[in-house]
Amino acid sequence: MKLTILKEYLNESIQHVSKAISSKTPIPILSGIKIDLDSSGMTLTASDTDISIQSFIPLEKNELNIIEIERQGSIVLSAKFFVEIIRKLPAQKVEIEVKENFQTIIRSGSSEIQLVGLDPEEYPTLPSIEEYRRFQLPSDLLRTMIKQTTFAVSTNESTPILTGVLWTVDNGRLKFTACDRHRLGTRETNIEVDADFNLNNISISGKTLNELSKILPDQNTLIDIIFAENQVLFKLSSILFYTRILDGTYPDTSKLIPQSYKTELVINAHQLADAIDRAYLLSKEEKTNIVKLIMNEDQTIEISSSSSELGKVTEQLEVSSLSGELLRISFNSKYMLDALKVMDSQLIHIGFTGAMQPIIIRPEETTSLLQLILPYRTTN
């Protein structure tokens, strides 16, 4: 194999596929990036068996020559060194030549680097996907839905299914659900699918979705999402992103969400987040993260936290509306801040069914986004 390629395009593709490289892979060759060069262009592939990412670089784009081929072929190069070397090369063009025994020479400007390559024949083949269930989603909407749910997945590997986001489709409505037993986040949107199209028990690792989010294009591009028996494929313009569906059955979380409330308040999300953030400073010092909310008859609420060593923070906030039973409630300030950060609304609605019942947070003007956190029992 021998070629010359523009560094900018090669580096961008490497950055995309390297997100699938794991330092703990049980298969040594998967610590490398596979390069395939043929008459249509260059394909880079990386995988850790859970995620596989493939990026394609064409020979030319918009009449710009990107790749000049002298000899087609394939090679696997150590990702750890290849990623760093390409990024730090001095010139705009990079020459890659593979010689006998997979010895690879990389030249750019005055630099020449020799790498020991691996046999591409030993690299596992990517999963074949039978496209029998698919739909499209705009990239910016997909990124937003990931952001509004993945923070609520569990980090405890003892229950692997809860480390994922549950995807369901029913009556043309796509719903993401994430829950770590202490909090829950859901986001819904309408999609264009056939009337009989449905999805259930499709859980994708939250960590994987965050990696996908990093390579989704900024412009509002439609992403093809294809579901197979145990794999999901996200098709971007020049990138294929494969991920495994988590094993197991996701628990039914619908019963956690109350249908009516004893107490409801509407408040400015930004002001509430700022007040909780200041109270969080002391609660973090106590290593409890507990912040208290007290409702007053004069349509105000009090946010407070205390530290036995440092003192106390107390703030009064006006609310847009407050109705029902006045409560005193304690909650994990970090969980509440995480929920408030992803609210895309100035005013939020918070519903309570009692001092020890789930707290439900929604944007005031839409029901497509919902966050739930469980309160804490405190001595006073």
C-alpha atoms as a printed R data frame, in Angstrom:
    type eleno elety resid chain resno       x       y      z
1   ATOM     1    CA   MET     A     1   0.000   0.000  0.000
2   ATOM     2    CA   LYS     A     2   1.274   3.473 -0.861
3   ATOM     3    CA   LEU     A     3  -0.554   6.790 -0.916
4   ATOM     4    CA   THR     A     4  -0.367  10.515 -0.248
5   ATOM     5    CA   ILE     A     5  -3.232  12.134  1.664
6   ATOM     6    CA   LEU     A     6  -4.108  15.569  3.018
7   ATOM     7    CA   LYS     A     7  -3.358  15.547  6.759
8   ATOM     8    CA   GLU     A     8  -6.525  17.499  7.666
9   ATOM     9    CA   TYR     A     9  -8.866  14.796  6.310
10  ATOM    10    CA   LEU     A    10  -6.835  11.900  7.685
11  ATOM    11    CA   ASN     A    11  -6.625  13.480 11.142
12  ATOM    12    CA   GLU     A    12 -10.365  14.167 11.259
13  ATOM    13    CA   SER     A    13 -11.199  10.552 10.366
14  ATOM    14    CA   ILE     A    14  -8.715   9.210 12.916
15  ATOM    15    CA   GLN     A    15 -10.255  11.381 15.652
16  ATOM    16    CA   HIS     A    16 -13.706   9.965 14.819
17  ATOM    17    CA   VAL     A    17 -12.786   6.274 14.754
18  ATOM    18    CA   SER     A    18 -10.404   6.421 17.735
19  ATOM    19    CA   LYS     A    19 -13.451   6.914 19.992
20  ATOM    20    CA   ALA     A    20 -14.035   3.159 19.575
21  ATOM    21    CA   ILE     A    21 -10.550   2.197 20.817
22  ATOM    22    CA   SER     A    22 -10.381   0.669 24.294
23  ATOM    23    CA   SER     A    23  -7.186   0.363 26.308
24  ATOM    24    CA   LYS     A    24  -8.534  -2.826 27.912
25  ATOM    25    CA   THR     A    25  -9.405  -4.846 24.832
26  ATOM    26    CA   PRO     A    26  -8.974  -8.636 25.217
27  ATOM    27    CA   ILE     A    27  -8.145  -8.881 21.487
28  ATOM    28    CA   PRO     A    28  -4.717  -7.260 20.865
29  ATOM    29    CA   ILE     A    29  -5.379  -6.315 17.225
30  ATOM    30    CA   LEU     A    30  -8.348  -4.178 18.342
31  ATOM    31    CA   SER     A    31  -5.876  -1.742 19.908
32  ATOM    32    CA   GLY     A    32  -5.145  -0.738 16.304
33  ATOM    33    CA   ILE     A    33  -6.894   1.209 13.546
34  ATOM    34    CA   LYS     A    34  -7.470  -0.683 10.311
35  ATOM    35    CA   ILE     A    35  -6.806   1.191  7.056
36  ATOM    36    CA   ASP     A    36  -8.229  -0.059  3.748
37  ATOM    37    CA   LEU     A    37  -7.296   1.695  0.512
38  ATOM    38    CA   ASP     A    38  -9.089   0.939 -2.755
39  ATOM    39    CA   SER     A    39 -10.041   2.743 -5.945
40  ATOM    40    CA   SER     A    40 -12.859   4.687 -4.226
41  ATOM    41    CA   GLY     A    41 -10.846   6.012 -1.293
42  ATOM    42    CA   MET     A    42  -9.661   5.190  2.230
43  ATOM    43    CA   THR     A    43 -11.720   3.510  4.957
44  ATOM    44    CA   LEU     A    44 -10.600   3.624  8.606
45  ATOM    45    CA   THR     A    45 -12.082   1.175 11.104
46  ATOM    46    CA   ALA     A    46 -11.804   0.899 14.899
47  ATOM    47    CA   SER     A    47 -13.683  -1.345 17.317
48  ATOM    48    CA   ASP     A    48 -13.790  -2.514 20.923
49  ATOM    49    CA   THR     A    49 -16.494  -5.159 20.140
50  ATOM    50    CA   ASP     A    50 -19.161  -3.007 21.876
51  ATOM    51    CA   ILE     A    51 -18.683  -0.035 19.525
52  ATOM    52    CA   SER     A    52 -17.354  -0.106 15.964
53  ATOM    53    CA   ILE     A    53 -16.764   3.094 13.981
54  ATOM    54    CA   GLN     A    54 -15.917   3.295 10.305
55  ATOM    55    CA   SER     A    55 -14.962   6.518  8.522
56  ATOM    56    CA   PHE     A    56 -14.601   6.925  4.769
57  ATOM    57    CA   ILE     A    57 -12.372   9.479  2.993
58  ATOM    58    CA   PRO     A    58 -13.079   9.894 -0.744
59  ATOM    59    CA   LEU     A    59 -10.340  10.471 -3.326
60  ATOM    60    CA   GLU     A    60 -11.665  13.968 -3.917
61  ATOM    61    CA   LYS     A    61 -14.284  16.362 -2.583
62  ATOM    62    CA   ASN     A    62 -15.574  19.568 -4.203
63  ATOM    63    CA   GLU     A    63 -12.862  19.209 -6.897
64  ATOM    64    CA   LEU     A    64 -10.157  19.063 -4.204
65  ATOM    65    CA   ASN     A    65  -7.787  16.068 -4.523
66  ATOM    66    CA   ILE     A    66  -7.554  14.462 -1.085
67  ATOM    67    CA   ILE     A    67  -5.821  11.130 -1.823
68  ATOM    68    CA   GLU     A    68  -3.309  10.106 -4.472
69  ATOM    69    CA   ILE     A    69  -3.012   6.317 -4.736
70  ATOM    70    CA   GLU     A    70   0.124   4.542 -5.889
71  ATOM    71    CA   ARG     A    71  -0.684   1.104 -4.519
72  ATOM    72    CA   GLN     A    72  -3.890  -0.218 -2.949
73  ATOM    73    CA   GLY     A    73  -3.854  -2.366  0.186
74  ATOM    74    CA   SER     A    74  -4.629  -2.666  3.902
75  ATOM    75    CA   ILE     A    75  -2.784  -2.356  7.225
76  ATOM    76    CA   VAL     A    76  -3.553  -2.170 10.960
77  ATOM    77    CA   LEU     A    77  -1.558   0.420 12.916
78  ATOM    78    CA   SER     A    78  -1.347   0.916 16.688
79  ATOM    79    CA   ALA     A    79  -3.960   3.564 17.525
80  ATOM    80    CA   LYS     A    80  -1.982   4.876 20.496
81  ATOM    81    CA   PHE     A    81   0.897   6.026 18.265
82  ATOM    82    CA   PHE     A    82  -0.901   6.584 14.965
83  ATOM    83    CA   VAL     A    83  -3.394   9.081 16.461
84  ATOM    84    CA   GLU     A    84  -0.648  11.200 18.048
85  ATOM    85    CA   ILE     A    85   1.815  10.986 15.163
86  ATOM    86    CA   ILE     A    86  -0.624  12.152 12.484
87  ATOM    87    CA   ARG     A    87  -1.843  15.027 14.663
88  ATOM    88    CA   LYS     A    88   1.732  16.280 15.197
89  ATOM    89    CA   LEU     A    89   3.081  15.935 11.651
90  ATOM    90    CA   PRO     A    90   4.586  19.173 10.275
91  ATOM    91    CA   ALA     A    91   3.297  19.329  6.674
92  ATOM    92    CA   GLN     A    92  -0.137  19.444  5.020
93  ATOM    93    CA   LYS     A    93   0.480  16.210  3.095
94  ATOM    94    CA   VAL     A    94   1.186  12.768  4.547
95  ATOM    95    CA   GLU     A    95   2.716   9.851  2.662
96  ATOM    96    CA   ILE     A    96   2.035   6.343  3.960
97  ATOM    97    CA   GLU     A    97   3.882   3.341  2.557
98  ATOM    98    CA   VAL     A    98   3.509  -0.264  3.706
99  ATOM    99    CA   LYS     A    99   6.430  -2.545  2.913
100 ATOM   100    CA   GLU     A   100   7.179  -6.231  3.587
101 ATOM   101    CA   ASN     A   101   6.152  -7.738  6.940
102 ATOM   102    CA   PHE     A   102   3.739  -4.824  7.469
103 ATOM   103    CA   GLN     A   103   6.570  -2.337  8.103
104 ATOM   104    CA   THR     A   104   4.938   1.075  7.622
105 ATOM   105    CA   ILE     A   105   6.697   4.339  6.824
106 ATOM   106    CA   ILE     A   106   4.940   7.678  7.392
107 ATOM   107    CA   ARG     A   107   6.522  10.753  5.786
108 ATOM   108    CA   SER     A   108   5.500  14.397  6.139
109 ATOM   109    CA   GLY     A   109   7.721  17.393  5.468
110 ATOM   110    CA   SER     A   110  11.117  16.583  6.992
111 ATOM   111    CA   SER     A   111   9.690  13.834  9.273
112 ATOM   112    CA   GLU     A   112   9.904  10.104  8.637
113 ATOM   113    CA   ILE     A   113   8.393   7.650 11.125
114 ATOM   114    CA   GLN     A   114   8.554   3.858 10.965
115 ATOM   115    CA   LEU     A   115   5.789   1.832 12.596
116 ATOM   116    CA   VAL     A   116   5.391  -1.929 12.933
117 ATOM   117    CA   GLY     A   117   2.004  -2.763 11.421
118 ATOM   118    CA   LEU     A   118  -0.275  -5.753 12.024
119 ATOM   119    CA   ASP     A   119  -1.851  -8.206  9.580
120 ATOM   120    CA   PRO     A   120  -5.212  -6.759  8.429
121 ATOM   121    CA   GLU     A   121  -6.479 -10.286  7.696
122 ATOM   122    CA   GLU     A   122  -6.620 -10.886 11.464
123 ATOM   123    CA   TYR     A   123  -8.912  -7.877 12.062
124 ATOM   124    CA   PRO     A   124 -12.493  -8.959 12.906
125 ATOM   125    CA   THR     A   125 -15.168  -8.169 10.323
126 ATOM   126    CA   LEU     A   126 -17.830  -5.630 11.237
127 ATOM   127    CA   PRO     A   127 -21.314  -6.935 12.071
128 ATOM   128    CA   SER     A   128 -23.669  -7.316  9.103
129 ATOM   129    CA   ILE     A   129 -26.894  -5.401  9.676
130 ATOM   130    CA   GLU     A   130 -30.171  -6.506  8.130
131 ATOM   131    CA   GLU     A   131 -32.058  -3.281  7.622
132 ATOM   132    CA   TYR     A   132 -35.537  -4.335  8.637
133 ATOM   133    CA   ARG     A   133 -36.296  -1.540 11.135
134 ATOM   134    CA   ARG     A   134 -35.078   1.983 10.525
135 ATOM   135    CA   PHE     A   135 -35.995   5.639 10.866
136 ATOM   136    CA   GLN     A   136 -34.315   9.043 10.536
137 ATOM   137    CA   LEU     A   137 -33.638  11.706 13.144
138 ATOM   138    CA   PRO     A   138 -32.058  15.176 12.743
139 ATOM   139    CA   SER     A   139 -28.549  15.210 14.226
140 ATOM   140    CA   ASP     A   140 -29.172  18.218 16.497
141 ATOM   141    CA   LEU     A   141 -32.357  16.640 17.923
142 ATOM   142    CA   LEU     A   142 -30.563  13.329 18.532
143 ATOM   143    CA   ARG     A   143 -27.716  15.148 20.295
144 ATOM   144    CA   THR     A   144 -30.209  17.062 22.476
145 ATOM   145    CA   MET     A   145 -32.118  13.889 23.427
146 ATOM   146    CA   ILE     A   146 -28.846  12.177 24.383
147 ATOM   147    CA   LYS     A   147 -27.787  15.171 26.502
148 ATOM   148    CA   GLN     A   148 -31.171  15.316 28.273
149 ATOM   149    CA   THR     A   149 -31.127  11.668 29.367
150 ATOM   150    CA   THR     A   150 -27.646  10.089 29.526
151 ATOM   151    CA   PHE     A   151 -26.631  11.911 32.727
152 ATOM   152    CA   ALA     A   152 -29.297   9.863 34.556
153 ATOM   153    CA   VAL     A   153 -27.947   6.416 33.583
154 ATOM   154    CA   SER     A   154 -26.441   4.258 36.307
155 ATOM   155    CA   THR     A   155 -22.664   4.012 36.651
156 ATOM   156    CA   ASN     A   156 -23.005   0.783 38.629
157 ATOM   157    CA   GLU     A   157 -21.979  -2.121 36.379
158 ATOM   158    CA   SER     A   158 -23.703  -4.636 38.700
159 ATOM   159    CA   THR     A   159 -26.956  -3.758 36.879
160 ATOM   160    CA   PRO     A   160 -25.716  -3.377 33.280
161 ATOM   161    CA   ILE     A   161 -29.150  -2.661 31.790
162 ATOM   162    CA   LEU     A   162 -29.449   0.565 33.835
163 ATOM   163    CA   THR     A   163 -26.157   1.861 32.379
164 ATOM   164    CA   GLY     A   164 -28.105   2.277 29.136
165 ATOM   165    CA   VAL     A   165 -30.823   4.498 27.709
166 ATOM   166    CA   LEU     A   166 -34.041   2.691 26.800
167 ATOM   167    CA   TRP     A   167 -35.396   3.457 23.292
168 ATOM   168    CA   THR     A   168 -39.092   2.844 22.658
169 ATOM   169    CA   VAL     A   169 -41.251   3.726 19.654
170 ATOM   170    CA   ASP     A   170 -45.043   3.555 19.878
171 ATOM   171    CA   ASN     A   171 -47.619   5.295 17.651
172 ATOM   172    CA   GLY     A   172 -44.915   7.283 15.868
173 ATOM   173    CA   ARG     A   173 -43.435   8.614 19.120
174 ATOM   174    CA   LEU     A   174 -39.808   7.943 20.060
175 ATOM   175    CA   LYS     A   175 -38.988   7.992 23.784
176 ATOM   176    CA   PHE     A   176 -35.627   7.850 25.589
177 ATOM   177    CA   THR     A   177 -35.628   6.733 29.241
178 ATOM   178    CA   ALA     A   178 -32.673   6.692 31.657
179 ATOM   179    CA   CYS     A   179 -32.848   5.749 35.339
180 ATOM   180    CA   ASP     A   180 -30.269   4.983 38.038
181 ATOM   181    CA   ARG     A   181 -32.827   4.173 40.809
182 ATOM   182    CA   HIS     A   182 -32.409   7.652 42.377
183 ATOM   183    CA   ARG     A   183 -33.430   9.758 39.373
184 ATOM   184    CA   LEU     A   184 -34.996   9.373 35.965
185 ATOM   185    CA   GLY     A   185 -34.953  11.341 32.728
186 ATOM   186    CA   THR     A   186 -37.247  10.923 29.719
187 ATOM   187    CA   ARG     A   187 -37.409  12.776 26.400
188 ATOM   188    CA   GLU     A   188 -39.934  12.178 23.617
189 ATOM   189    CA   THR     A   189 -40.344  13.303 20.019
190 ATOM   190    CA   ASN     A   190 -42.490  12.469 17.000
191 ATOM   191    CA   ILE     A   191 -40.835  10.535 14.165
192 ATOM   192    CA   GLU     A   192 -41.992   9.523 10.695
193 ATOM   193    CA   VAL     A   193 -42.521   5.755 10.656
194 ATOM   194    CA   ASP     A   194 -45.162   3.331  9.423
195 ATOM   195    CA   ALA     A   195 -48.206   2.953 11.673
196 ATOM   196    CA   ASP     A   196 -47.206  -0.585 12.730
197 ATOM   197    CA   PHE     A   197 -43.577   0.340 13.536
198 ATOM   198    CA   ASN     A   198 -42.677  -0.143 17.188
199 ATOM   199    CA   LEU     A   199 -39.583  -0.633 19.329
200 ATOM   200    CA   ASN     A   200 -39.304  -1.944 22.853
201 ATOM   201    CA   ASN     A   201 -36.519  -3.156 25.130
202 ATOM   202    CA   ILE     A   202 -33.774  -1.550 23.015
203 ATOM   203    CA   SER     A   203 -31.171  -0.268 25.496
204 ATOM   204    CA   ILE     A   204 -27.978   1.437 24.338
205 ATOM   205    CA   SER     A   205 -25.095   2.234 26.698
206 ATOM   206    CA   GLY     A   206 -25.170   5.848 27.875
207 ATOM   207    CA   LYS     A   207 -21.395   6.007 27.516
208 ATOM   208    CA   THR     A   208 -21.689   4.892 23.882
209 ATOM   209    CA   LEU     A   209 -24.387   7.480 23.133
210 ATOM   210    CA   ASN     A   210 -22.153  10.220 24.567
211 ATOM   211    CA   GLU     A   211 -19.362   9.105 22.204
212 ATOM   212    CA   LEU     A   212 -21.827   9.156 19.293
213 ATOM   213    CA   SER     A   213 -22.914  12.658 20.308
214 ATOM   214    CA   LYS     A   214 -19.341  13.926 19.865
215 ATOM   215    CA   ILE     A   215 -19.242  12.998 16.182
216 ATOM   216    CA   LEU     A   216 -22.763  14.061 15.206
217 ATOM   217    CA   PRO     A   217 -22.536  16.926 12.693
218 ATOM   218    CA   ASP     A   218 -23.442  20.426 13.908
219 ATOM   219    CA   GLN     A   219 -25.616  21.184 10.918
220 ATOM   220    CA   ASN     A   220 -29.127  19.747 10.964
221 ATOM   221    CA   THR     A   221 -28.319  16.536  9.049
222 ATOM   222    CA   LEU     A   222 -30.657  13.554  8.962
223 ATOM   223    CA   ILE     A   223 -29.113  10.484 10.608
224 ATOM   224    CA   ASP     A   224 -30.242   7.009  9.530
225 ATOM   225    CA   ILE     A   225 -30.785   4.744 12.554
226 ATOM   226    CA   ILE     A   226 -31.017   1.045 11.727
227 ATOM   227    CA   PHE     A   227 -31.956  -1.678 14.228
228 ATOM   228    CA   ALA     A   228 -30.918  -5.321 13.892
229 ATOM   229    CA   GLU     A   229 -31.285  -8.229 16.310
230 ATOM   230    CA   ASN     A   230 -28.515  -7.175 18.700
231 ATOM   231    CA   GLN     A   231 -26.932  -4.158 16.974
232 ATOM   232    CA   VAL     A   232 -27.843  -0.586 16.101
233 ATOM   233    CA   LEU     A   233 -26.189   1.262 13.211
234 ATOM   234    CA   PHE     A   234 -26.075   5.055 12.994
235 ATOM   235    CA   LYS     A   235 -25.317   6.169  9.422
236 ATOM   236    CA   LEU     A   236 -23.808   9.617  9.010
237 ATOM   237    CA   SER     A   237 -22.632  11.001  5.678
238 ATOM   238    CA   SER     A   238 -19.144   9.438  5.817
239 ATOM   239    CA   ILE     A   239 -19.264   7.579  9.154
240 ATOM   240    CA   LEU     A   240 -20.829   4.285 10.209
241 ATOM   241    CA   PHE     A   241 -21.266   3.932 13.990
242 ATOM   242    CA   TYR     A   242 -22.215   0.423 15.190
243 ATOM   243    CA   THR     A   243 -23.150  -0.348 18.774
244 ATOM   244    CA   ARG     A   244 -24.313  -3.414 20.641
245 ATOM   245    CA   ILE     A   245 -27.774  -3.519 22.268
246 ATOM   246    CA   LEU     A   246 -27.468  -4.214 26.003
247 ATOM   247    CA   ASP     A   247 -28.645  -7.627 27.212
248 ATOM   248    CA   GLY     A   248 -31.533  -7.839 29.643
249 ATOM   249    CA   THR     A   249 -34.990  -6.335 30.165
250 ATOM   250    CA   TYR     A   250 -35.286  -2.692 31.172
251 ATOM   251    CA   PRO     A   251 -37.533  -2.265 34.248
252 ATOM   252    CA   ASP     A   252 -40.953  -0.614 33.852
253 ATOM   253    CA   THR     A   253 -40.444   2.940 35.145
254 ATOM   254    CA   SER     A   254 -43.883   4.277 34.162
255 ATOM   255    CA   LYS     A   255 -45.303   3.575 37.622
256 ATOM   256    CA   LEU     A   256 -42.783   5.999 39.183
257 ATOM   257    CA   ILE     A   257 -44.388   9.011 37.487
258 ATOM   258    CA   PRO     A   258 -47.481  10.360 39.309
259 ATOM   259    CA   GLN     A   259 -50.508  11.397 37.275
260 ATOM   260    CA   SER     A   260 -51.555  14.180 39.699
261 ATOM   261    CA   TYR     A   261 -49.837  16.370 42.298
262 ATOM   262    CA   LYS     A   262 -50.577  17.666 45.805
263 ATOM   263    CA   THR     A   263 -48.281  20.654 45.288
264 ATOM   264    CA   GLU     A   264 -47.224  22.453 42.113
265 ATOM   265    CA   LEU     A   265 -44.901  25.380 41.555
266 ATOM   266    CA   VAL     A   266 -43.682  27.281 38.500
267 ATOM   267    CA   ILE     A   267 -40.325  29.027 38.785
268 ATOM   268    CA   ASN     A   268 -37.508  30.522 36.713
269 ATOM   269    CA   ALA     A   269 -35.145  27.608 35.975
270 ATOM   270    CA   HIS     A   270 -31.996  29.753 35.811
271 ATOM   271    CA   GLN     A   271 -32.639  31.502 39.160
272 ATOM   272    CA   LEU     A   272 -33.427  28.198 40.887
273 ATOM   273    CA   ALA     A   273 -30.294  26.534 39.439
274 ATOM   274    CA   ASP     A   274 -28.099  29.451 40.577
275 ATOM   275    CA   ALA     A   275 -29.499  29.329 44.122
276 ATOM   276    CA   ILE     A   276 -29.074  25.549 44.369
277 ATOM   277    CA   ASP     A   277 -25.567  25.852 42.916
278 ATOM   278    CA   ARG     A   278 -24.570  28.238 45.746
279 ATOM   279    CA   ALA     A   279 -26.155  25.961 48.365
280 ATOM   280    CA   TYR     A   280 -24.383  22.989 46.756
281 ATOM   281    CA   LEU     A   281 -21.001  24.477 47.747
282 ATOM   282    CA   LEU     A   282 -21.699  23.815 51.439
283 ATOM   283    CA   SER     A   283 -23.598  20.556 50.917
284 ATOM   284    CA   LYS     A   284 -20.637  19.253 48.882
285 ATOM   285    CA   GLU     A   285 -18.314  20.102 51.781
286 ATOM   286    CA   GLU     A   286 -20.457  17.891 54.062
287 ATOM   287    CA   LYS     A   287 -20.252  15.138 51.390
288 ATOM   288    CA   THR     A   288 -24.056  14.766 51.539
289 ATOM   289    CA   ASN     A   289 -25.107  17.081 48.656
290 ATOM   290    CA   ILE     A   290 -28.355  17.641 50.599
291 ATOM   291    CA   VAL     A   291 -30.172  20.921 50.015
292 ATOM   292    CA   LYS     A   292 -33.524  21.828 51.606
293 ATOM   293    CA   LEU     A   293 -36.482  23.544 49.951
294 ATOM   294    CA   ILE     A   294 -39.172  25.152 52.150
295 ATOM   295    CA   MET     A   295 -42.385  26.586 50.650
296 ATOM   296    CA   ASN     A   296 -43.857  29.733 52.179
297 ATOM   297    CA   GLU     A   297 -47.387  31.158 52.103
298 ATOM   298    CA   ASP     A   298 -46.168  34.419 50.519
299 ATOM   299    CA   GLN     A   299 -45.433  32.651 47.182
300 ATOM   300    CA   THR     A   300 -41.719  32.327 47.938
301 ATOM   301    CA   ILE     A   301 -39.479  29.343 48.547
302 ATOM   302    CA   GLU     A   302 -36.384  29.053 50.709
303 ATOM   303    CA   ILE     A   303 -33.313  27.154 49.491
304 ATOM   304    CA   SER     A   304 -30.785  26.265 52.205
305 ATOM   305    CA   SER     A   305 -27.869  24.031 53.088
306 ATOM   306    CA   SER     A   306 -25.532  23.873 56.062
307 ATOM   307    CA   SER     A   307 -22.118  22.620 57.034
308 ATOM   308    CA   SER     A   308 -21.184  21.879 60.634
309 ATOM   309    CA   GLU     A   309 -17.758  23.393 60.006
310 ATOM   310    CA   LEU     A   310 -18.441  26.227 57.570
311 ATOM   311    CA   GLY     A   311 -21.903  27.571 58.318
312 ATOM   312    CA   LYS     A   312 -25.151  27.937 56.367
313 ATOM   313    CA   VAL     A   313 -26.481  29.224 53.028
314 ATOM   314    CA   THR     A   314 -30.080  30.483 52.826
315 ATOM   315    CA   GLU     A   315 -31.817  32.133 49.850
316 ATOM   316    CA   GLN     A   316 -35.381  33.350 49.264
317 ATOM   317    CA   LEU     A   317 -36.751  32.994 45.748
318 ATOM   318    CA   GLU     A   318 -40.014  34.278 44.304
319 ATOM   319    CA   VAL     A   319 -42.034  31.789 42.267
320 ATOM   320    CA   SER     A   320 -44.372  32.443 39.333
321 ATOM   321    CA   SER     A   321 -47.058  30.307 40.959
322 ATOM   322    CA   LEU     A   322 -47.412  27.994 43.948
323 ATOM   323    CA   SER     A   323 -50.499  25.916 44.714
324 ATOM   324    CA   GLY     A   324 -51.440  23.075 47.035
325 ATOM   325    CA   GLU     A   325 -49.922  21.796 50.258
326 ATOM   326    CA   LEU     A   326 -46.842  23.704 51.488
327 ATOM   327    CA   LEU     A   327 -43.944  21.272 51.867
328 ATOM   328    CA   ARG     A   328 -40.486  21.045 53.359
329 ATOM   329    CA   ILE     A   329 -38.386  18.757 51.207
330 ATOM   330    CA   SER     A   330 -34.719  17.687 51.026
331 ATOM   331    CA   PHE     A   331 -32.995  16.478 47.879
332 ATOM   332    CA   ASN     A   332 -29.622  15.727 46.301
333 ATOM   333    CA   SER     A   333 -28.493  19.109 44.958
334 ATOM   334    CA   LYS     A   334 -26.258  17.562 42.299
335 ATOM   335    CA   TYR     A   335 -29.158  15.520 40.916
336 ATOM   336    CA   MET     A   336 -31.372  18.616 40.850
337 ATOM   337    CA   LEU     A   337 -28.663  20.693 39.119
338 ATOM   338    CA   ASP     A   338 -28.137  17.965 36.489
339 ATOM   339    CA   ALA     A   339 -31.878  17.981 35.785
340 ATOM   340    CA   LEU     A   340 -32.124  21.792 35.600
341 ATOM   341    CA   LYS     A   341 -29.104  22.117 33.275
342 ATOM   342    CA   VAL     A   342 -30.865  20.235 30.461
343 ATOM   343    CA   MET     A   343 -34.144  22.156 30.679
344 ATOM   344    CA   ASP     A   344 -34.552  24.116 27.450
345 ATOM   345    CA   SER     A   345 -37.120  26.452 28.981
346 ATOM   346    CA   GLN     A   346 -37.015  29.638 31.054
347 ATOM   347    CA   LEU     A   347 -39.907  28.587 33.274
348 ATOM   348    CA   ILE     A   348 -40.199  25.103 34.738
349 ATOM   349    CA   HIS     A   349 -43.038  23.259 36.424
350 ATOM   350    CA   ILE     A   350 -42.204  21.183 39.526
351 ATOM   351    CA   GLY     A   351 -44.784  18.724 40.853
352 ATOM   352    CA   PHE     A   352 -44.835  17.080 44.315
353 ATOM   353    CA   THR     A   353 -47.101  14.363 45.722
354 ATOM   354    CA   GLY     A   354 -45.660  14.548 49.234
355 ATOM   355    CA   ALA     A   355 -42.448  15.201 51.158
356 ATOM   356    CA   MET     A   356 -41.090  11.697 50.498
357 ATOM   357    CA   GLN     A   357 -42.521  11.130 47.002
358 ATOM   358    CA   PRO     A   358 -40.757  11.665 43.640
359 ATOM   359    CA   ILE     A   359 -40.170  15.260 42.498
360 ATOM   360    CA   ILE     A   360 -41.190  15.783 38.855
361 ATOM   361    CA   ILE     A   361 -39.555  18.597 36.835
362 ATOM   362    CA   ARG     A   362 -40.763  19.636 33.364
363 ATOM   363    CA   PRO     A   363 -40.453  22.679 31.111
364 ATOM   364    CA   GLU     A   364 -43.556  24.863 31.627
365 ATOM   365    CA   GLU     A   365 -44.665  24.820 27.980
366 ATOM   366    CA   THR     A   366 -44.019  21.198 26.909
367 ATOM   367    CA   THR     A   367 -44.489  17.657 28.161
368 ATOM   368    CA   SER     A   368 -41.869  16.063 25.892
369 ATOM   369    CA   LEU     A   369 -39.138  16.327 28.568
370 ATOM   370    CA   LEU     A   370 -39.427  15.034 32.131
371 ATOM   371    CA   GLN     A   371 -36.937  14.686 34.980
372 ATOM   372    CA   LEU     A   372 -37.621  12.838 38.238
373 ATOM   373    CA   ILE     A   373 -35.534  12.833 41.406
374 ATOM   374    CA   LEU     A   374 -36.215  11.122 44.712
375 ATOM   375    CA   PRO     A   375 -36.151  13.266 47.888
376 ATOM   376    CA   TYR     A   376 -34.104  12.461 50.994
377 ATOM   377    CA   ARG     A   377 -35.413  11.796 54.471
378 ATOM   378    CA   THR     A   378 -33.684  14.091 56.978
379 ATOM   379    CA   THR     A   379 -33.990  14.305 60.748
380 ATOM   380    CA   ASN     A   380 -35.533  17.797 60.739
